[in-house]
Amino acid sequence: MGNESQAYKNSQSVFRGGLLTGGAPFTKDGVYLDGLIRVHNFLKAVAANGRADCLKLLFCGKLHIEDIPVLYKF
């Protein structure tokens, strides 16, 4: 991941607020939606490839979806 991409990801973690006056979604909503989409896509890939054995890794604690291939040999 490039420096700009990493900087964006870091800012997502730090700033999760929005406009206090309203009219815009909270940044945290976008962050949570991004995570939901990543998990959904992971579950679709697991189902499509018949790899239900990979699901247990989602319950091992805080884990980034991109770390799963490192922890589990596909």
N, CA, C and O atoms as CSV, one atom per row, in Angstrom:
chain,resi,resn,atom,element,x,y,z
A,1,MET,N,N,0.852,-1.175,0.000
A,1,MET,CA,C,0.000,0.000,0.000
A,1,MET,C,C,0.901,1.242,0.000
A,1,MET,O,O,1.873,1.311,0.752
A,2,GLY,N,N,0.570,2.211,-0.843
A,2,GLY,CA,C,1.370,3.418,-0.930
A,2,GLY,C,C,1.183,4.340,0.259
A,2,GLY,O,O,0.286,4.143,1.079
A,3,ASN,N,N,2.029,5.338,0.345
A,3,ASN,CA,C,1.972,6.278,1.461
A,3,ASN,C,C,0.641,7.012,1.522
A,3,ASN,O,O,0.101,7.226,2.608
A,4,GLU,N,N,0.101,7.402,0.358
A,4,GLU,CA,C,-1.175,8.118,0.343
A,4,GLU,C,C,-2.309,7.213,0.809
A,4,GLU,O,O,-3.188,7.652,1.550
A,5,SER,N,N,-2.296,5.964,0.384
A,5,SER,CA,C,-3.332,5.023,0.803
A,5,SER,C,C,-3.259,4.775,2.303
A,5,SER,O,O,-4.284,4.739,2.984
A,6,GLN,N,N,-2.054,4.605,2.808
A,6,GLN,CA,C,-1.881,4.363,4.239
A,6,GLN,C,C,-2.294,5.594,5.041
A,6,GLN,O,O,-2.906,5.468,6.102
A,7,ALA,N,N,-1.967,6.767,4.544
A,7,ALA,CA,C,-2.364,8.001,5.230
A,7,ALA,C,C,-3.881,8.116,5.306
A,7,ALA,O,O,-4.428,8.531,6.328
A,8,TYR,N,N,-4.561,7.746,4.220
A,8,TYR,CA,C,-6.023,7.785,4.212
A,8,TYR,C,C,-6.591,6.804,5.227
A,8,TYR,O,O,-7.507,7.146,5.975
A,9,LYS,N,N,-6.057,5.588,5.257
A,9,LYS,CA,C,-6.532,4.586,6.217
A,9,LYS,C,C,-6.293,5.060,7.645
A,9,LYS,O,O,-7.153,4.876,8.505
A,10,ASN,N,N,-5.140,5.666,7.909
A,10,ASN,CA,C,-4.858,6.172,9.250
A,10,ASN,C,C,-5.823,7.279,9.640
A,10,ASN,O,O,-6.278,7.336,10.783
A,11,SER,N,N,-6.138,8.163,8.690
A,11,SER,CA,C,-7.062,9.253,9.010
A,11,SER,C,C,-8.470,8.722,9.259
A,11,SER,O,O,-9.217,9.310,10.041
A,12,GLN,N,N,-8.845,7.620,8.607
A,12,GLN,CA,C,-10.148,7.010,8.874
A,12,GLN,C,C,-10.229,6.568,10.328
A,12,GLN,O,O,-11.271,6.713,10.967
A,13,SER,N,N,-9.153,6.040,10.842
A,13,SER,CA,C,-9.148,5.547,12.216
A,13,SER,C,C,-9.150,6.686,13.227
A,13,SER,O,O,-9.726,6.557,14.307
A,14,VAL,N,N,-8.512,7.795,12.886
A,14,VAL,CA,C,-8.381,8.905,13.827
A,14,VAL,C,C,-9.629,9.772,13.849
A,14,VAL,O,O,-10.158,10.066,14.921
A,15,PHE,N,N,-10.106,10.187,12.679
A,15,PHE,CA,C,-11.240,11.101,12.605
A,15,PHE,C,C,-12.486,10.333,12.208
A,15,PHE,O,O,-12.603,9.873,11.072
A,16,ARG,N,N,-13.398,10.195,13.122
A,16,ARG,CA,C,-14.629,9.461,12.834
A,16,ARG,C,C,-15.859,10.326,13.047
A,16,ARG,O,O,-16.974,9.811,13.141
A,17,GLY,N,N,-15.671,11.607,13.123
A,17,GLY,CA,C,-16.795,12.503,13.328
A,17,GLY,C,C,-17.362,12.999,12.020
A,17,GLY,O,O,-16.979,12.520,10.953
A,18,GLY,N,N,-18.255,13.939,12.088
A,18,GLY,CA,C,-18.871,14.526,10.905
A,18,GLY,C,C,-19.174,15.982,11.185
A,18,GLY,O,O,-18.617,16.578,12.107
A,19,LEU,N,N,-20.045,16.541,10.399
A,19,LEU,CA,C,-20.449,17.921,10.627
A,19,LEU,C,C,-21.392,17.975,11.820
A,19,LEU,O,O,-22.425,17.305,11.829
A,20,LEU,N,N,-21.050,18.749,12.802
A,20,LEU,CA,C,-21.885,18.841,14.006
A,20,LEU,C,C,-23.212,19.528,13.730
A,20,LEU,O,O,-24.172,19.359,14.481
A,21,THR,N,N,-23.265,20.298,12.659
A,21,THR,CA,C,-24.504,20.992,12.312
A,21,THR,C,C,-25.470,20.093,11.553
A,21,THR,O,O,-26.614,20.475,11.306
A,22,GLY,N,N,-25.017,18.912,11.185
A,22,GLY,CA,C,-25.874,17.959,10.473
A,22,GLY,C,C,-25.736,18.081,8.978
A,22,GLY,O,O,-24.927,18.859,8.473
A,23,GLY,N,N,-26.533,17.307,8.276
A,23,GLY,CA,C,-26.532,17.364,6.828
A,23,GLY,C,C,-25.500,16.481,6.144
A,23,GLY,O,O,-25.422,16.461,4.916
A,24,ALA,N,N,-24.721,15.763,6.909
A,24,ALA,CA,C,-23.708,14.874,6.327
A,24,ALA,C,C,-23.558,13.658,7.236
A,24,ALA,O,O,-23.710,13.764,8.453
A,25,PRO,N,N,-23.261,12.513,6.648
A,25,PRO,CA,C,-23.074,11.318,7.483
A,25,PRO,C,C,-21.790,11.420,8.298
A,25,PRO,O,O,-20.844,12.109,7.915
A,26,PHE,N,N,-21.778,10.731,9.412
A,26,PHE,CA,C,-20.555,10.662,10.194
A,26,PHE,C,C,-19.528,9.837,9.439
A,26,PHE,O,O,-19.878,8.853,8.786
A,27,THR,N,N,-18.287,10.223,9.523
A,27,THR,CA,C,-17.214,9.486,8.864
A,27,THR,C,C,-17.178,8.049,9.354
A,27,THR,O,O,-16.864,7.139,8.588
A,28,LYS,N,N,-17.498,7.837,10.628
A,28,LYS,CA,C,-17.456,6.481,11.167
A,28,LYS,C,C,-18.448,5.574,10.445
A,28,LYS,O,O,-18.217,4.369,10.338
A,29,ASP,N,N,-19.551,6.139,9.949
A,29,ASP,CA,C,-20.507,5.336,9.197
A,29,ASP,C,C,-19.867,4.788,7.928
A,29,ASP,O,O,-20.092,3.635,7.561
A,30,GLY,N,N,-19.078,5.609,7.265
A,30,GLY,CA,C,-18.361,5.159,6.070
A,30,GLY,C,C,-17.327,4.103,6.399
A,30,GLY,O,O,-17.141,3.148,5.644
A,31,VAL,N,N,-16.653,4.274,7.530
A,31,VAL,CA,C,-15.645,3.298,7.957
A,31,VAL,C,C,-16.309,1.971,8.274
A,31,VAL,O,O,-15.820,0.920,7.862
A,32,TYR,N,N,-17.416,2.007,8.999
A,32,TYR,CA,C,-18.123,0.771,9.344
A,32,TYR,C,C,-18.682,0.096,8.095
A,32,TYR,O,O,-18.640,-1.129,7.980
A,33,LEU,N,N,-19.206,0.887,7.160
A,33,LEU,CA,C,-19.736,0.329,5.923
A,33,LEU,C,C,-18.621,-0.328,5.113
A,33,LEU,O,O,-18.826,-1.394,4.533
A,34,ASP,N,N,-17.459,0.289,5.069
A,34,ASP,CA,C,-16.317,-0.300,4.373
A,34,ASP,C,C,-15.975,-1.667,4.967
A,34,ASP,O,O,-15.739,-2.624,4.229
A,35,GLY,N,N,-15.949,-1.760,6.286
A,35,GLY,CA,C,-15.672,-3.039,6.943
A,35,GLY,C,C,-16.736,-4.079,6.660
A,35,GLY,O,O,-16.426,-5.249,6.436
A,36,LEU,N,N,-17.989,-3.656,6.669
A,36,LEU,CA,C,-19.092,-4.570,6.378
A,36,LEU,C,C,-18.982,-5.126,4.962
A,36,LEU,O,O,-19.194,-6.319,4.742
A,37,ILE,N,N,-18.652,-4.267,4.008
A,37,ILE,CA,C,-18.506,-4.706,2.621
A,37,ILE,C,C,-17.337,-5.678,2.486
A,37,ILE,O,O,-17.434,-6.664,1.756
A,38,ARG,N,N,-16.235,-5.409,3.183
A,38,ARG,CA,C,-15.075,-6.303,3.123
A,38,ARG,C,C,-15.415,-7.684,3.681
A,38,ARG,O,O,-15.037,-8.700,3.097
A,39,VAL,N,N,-16.123,-7.725,4.802
A,39,VAL,CA,C,-16.513,-9.012,5.388
A,39,VAL,C,C,-17.499,-9.730,4.467
A,39,VAL,O,O,-17.395,-10.940,4.271
A,40,HIS,N,N,-18.445,-8.994,3.908
A,40,HIS,CA,C,-19.404,-9.582,2.982
A,40,HIS,C,C,-18.689,-10.207,1.783
A,40,HIS,O,O,-18.990,-11.337,1.398
A,41,ASN,N,N,-17.752,-9.478,1.198
A,41,ASN,CA,C,-17.010,-10.001,0.049
A,41,ASN,C,C,-16.174,-11.218,0.435
A,41,ASN,O,O,-16.045,-12.162,-0.344
A,42,PHE,N,N,-15.612,-11.190,1.633
A,42,PHE,CA,C,-14.851,-12.349,2.119
A,42,PHE,C,C,-15.767,-13.569,2.232
A,42,PHE,O,O,-15.400,-14.666,1.810
A,43,LEU,N,N,-16.949,-13.377,2.798
A,43,LEU,CA,C,-17.887,-14.490,2.947
A,43,LEU,C,C,-18.335,-15.025,1.592
A,43,LEU,O,O,-18.493,-16.234,1.424
A,44,LYS,N,N,-18.541,-14.132,0.622
A,44,LYS,CA,C,-18.887,-14.576,-0.726
A,44,LYS,C,C,-17.758,-15.406,-1.338
A,44,LYS,O,O,-18.016,-16.430,-1.970
A,45,ALA,N,N,-16.510,-14.969,-1.156
A,45,ALA,CA,C,-15.369,-15.699,-1.699
A,45,ALA,C,C,-15.215,-17.053,-1.023
A,45,ALA,O,O,-14.900,-18.045,-1.680
A,46,VAL,N,N,-15.435,-17.098,0.280
A,46,VAL,CA,C,-15.358,-18.372,1.016
A,46,VAL,C,C,-16.404,-19.344,0.483
A,46,VAL,O,O,-16.112,-20.517,0.249
A,47,ALA,N,N,-17.625,-18.849,0.292
A,47,ALA,CA,C,-18.701,-19.710,-0.207
A,47,ALA,C,C,-18.436,-20.168,-1.641
A,47,ALA,O,O,-18.654,-21.333,-1.974
A,48,ALA,N,N,-17.966,-19.253,-2.486
A,48,ALA,CA,C,-17.717,-19.583,-3.894
A,48,ALA,C,C,-16.597,-20.604,-4.056
A,48,ALA,O,O,-16.599,-21.397,-4.997
A,49,ASN,N,N,-15.638,-20.576,-3.128
A,49,ASN,CA,C,-14.491,-21.471,-3.226
A,49,ASN,C,C,-14.594,-22.679,-2.310
A,49,ASN,O,O,-13.661,-23.477,-2.229
A,50,GLY,N,N,-15.721,-22.822,-1.620
A,50,GLY,CA,C,-15.911,-23.969,-0.736
A,50,GLY,C,C,-14.898,-24.034,0.389
A,50,GLY,O,O,-14.424,-25.114,0.741
A,51,ARG,N,N,-14.561,-22.875,0.960
A,51,ARG,CA,C,-13.539,-22.820,1.999
A,51,ARG,C,C,-14.121,-22.392,3.347
A,51,ARG,O,O,-13.634,-21.445,3.964
A,52,ALA,N,N,-15.154,-23.084,3.796
A,52,ALA,CA,C,-15.786,-22.758,5.079
A,52,ALA,C,C,-14.804,-22.898,6.235
A,52,ALA,O,O,-15.026,-22.326,7.302
A,53,ASP,N,N,-13.725,-23.646,6.041
A,53,ASP,CA,C,-12.731,-23.814,7.098
A,53,ASP,C,C,-12.028,-22.496,7.438
A,53,ASP,O,O,-11.425,-22.377,8.504
A,54,CYS,N,N,-12.101,-21.514,6.549
A,54,CYS,CA,C,-11.474,-20.208,6.793
A,54,CYS,C,C,-12.293,-19.325,7.733
A,54,CYS,O,O,-11.777,-18.344,8.267
A,55,LEU,N,N,-13.556,-19.666,7.936
A,55,LEU,CA,C,-14.437,-18.822,8.740
A,55,LEU,C,C,-13.995,-18.698,10.186
A,55,LEU,O,O,-14.237,-17.671,10.819
A,56,LYS,N,N,-13.353,-19.726,10.716
A,56,LYS,CA,C,-12.937,-19.685,12.121
A,56,LYS,C,C,-11.969,-18.536,12.397
A,56,LYS,O,O,-11.876,-18.064,13.530
A,57,LEU,N,N,-11.257,-18.089,11.381
A,57,LEU,CA,C,-10.313,-16.987,11.575
A,57,LEU,C,C,-11.018,-15.670,11.897
A,57,LEU,O,O,-10.415,-14.777,12.493
A,58,LEU,N,N,-12.284,-15.540,11.508
A,58,LEU,CA,C,-13.016,-14.310,11.823
A,58,LEU,C,C,-13.320,-14.187,13.313
A,58,LEU,O,O,-13.683,-13.109,13.785
A,59,PHE,N,N,-13.176,-15.274,14.048
A,59,PHE,CA,C,-13.536,-15.275,15.464
A,59,PHE,C,C,-12.312,-15.354,16.381
A,59,PHE,O,O,-12.441,-15.671,17.564
A,60,CYS,N,N,-11.135,-15.070,15.842
A,60,CYS,CA,C,-9.922,-15.182,16.652
A,60,CYS,C,C,-9.537,-13.860,17.310
A,60,CYS,O,O,-8.514,-13.796,17.990
A,61,GLY,N,N,-10.312,-12.828,17.130
A,61,GLY,CA,C,-10.010,-11.528,17.723
A,61,GLY,C,C,-9.956,-10.469,16.635
A,61,GLY,O,O,-10.466,-10.677,15.534
A,62,LYS,N,N,-9.349,-9.352,16.938
A,62,LYS,CA,C,-9.260,-8.277,15.951
A,62,LYS,C,C,-8.328,-8.730,14.834
A,62,LYS,O,O,-7.158,-9.043,15.053
A,63,LEU,N,N,-8.887,-8.754,13.636
A,63,LEU,CA,C,-8.154,-9.269,12.490
A,63,LEU,C,C,-8.563,-8.491,11.259
A,63,LEU,O,O,-9.749,-8.235,11.048
A,64,HIS,N,N,-7.611,-8.120,10.458
A,64,HIS,CA,C,-7.873,-7.440,9.207
A,64,HIS,C,C,-8.101,-8.501,8.143
A,64,HIS,O,O,-7.365,-9.485,8.082
A,65,ILE,N,N,-9.100,-8.313,7.312
A,65,ILE,CA,C,-9.433,-9.295,6.284
A,65,ILE,C,C,-8.211,-9.614,5.419
A,65,ILE,O,O,-8.011,-10.762,5.023
A,66,GLU,N,N,-7.401,-8.603,5.128
A,66,GLU,CA,C,-6.227,-8.820,4.287
A,66,GLU,C,C,-5.165,-9.683,4.965
A,66,GLU,O,O,-4.252,-10.166,4.295
A,67,ASP,N,N,-5.263,-9.885,6.278
A,67,ASP,CA,C,-4.297,-10.719,6.996
A,67,ASP,C,C,-4.631,-12.207,6.923
A,67,ASP,O,O,-3.788,-13.045,7.244
A,68,ILE,N,N,-5.828,-12.538,6.514
A,68,ILE,CA,C,-6.259,-13.939,6.522
A,68,ILE,C,C,-5.385,-14.829,5.638
A,68,ILE,O,O,-5.027,-15.924,6.072
A,69,PRO,N,N,-5.022,-14.416,4.417
A,69,PRO,CA,C,-4.148,-15.288,3.627
A,69,PRO,C,C,-2.800,-15.562,4.279
A,69,PRO,O,O,-2.209,-16.622,4.072
A,70,VAL,N,N,-2.316,-14.611,5.062
A,70,VAL,CA,C,-1.036,-14.809,5.750
A,70,VAL,C,C,-1.195,-15.851,6.868
A,70,VAL,O,O,-0.293,-16.654,7.110
A,71,LEU,N,N,-2.337,-15.827,7.536
A,71,LEU,CA,C,-2.567,-16.729,8.659
A,71,LEU,C,C,-3.046,-18.109,8.216
A,71,LEU,O,O,-2.920,-19.088,8.952
A,72,TYR,N,N,-3.586,-18.173,7.028
A,72,TYR,CA,C,-4.156,-19.432,6.552
A,72,TYR,C,C,-3.658,-19.694,5.152
A,72,TYR,O,O,-3.810,-18.840,4.278
A,73,LYS,N,N,-3.089,-20.806,4.919
A,73,LYS,CA,C,-2.566,-21.109,3.591
A,73,LYS,C,C,-3.720,-21.528,2.685
A,73,LYS,O,O,-4.377,-22.543,2.917
A,74,PHE,N,N,-3.949,-20.725,1.652
A,74,PHE,CA,C,-5.025,-21.020,0.697
A,74,PHE,C,C,-4.558,-22.011,-0.327
A,74,PHE,O,O,-5.322,-22.386,-1.217
